[in-house]
Amino acid sequence: MALLKRLVEHDRPALSFTLDGQPASGLLGDTLLTAVLTASEHLRGSDFSAEP
């Protein structure tokens, strides 16, 4: 399940891409950051380490 939820604008065409070897999708007109954040399950592995 995605970490961030899209609240509005569900009516734009979807675009598929690969994120870390896994299929993902965003909406036409999304920035790359928006597409990645709405497709990702987490932002970092741990809140207590410096690792991404």
Buried (B, 14 or more C-beta within 10 A) or exposed (E): EEEEEBEEEEEEEEEEEEEEEEEBEBBEEBEEEBBBBBBBEEEEEEEEEEEE
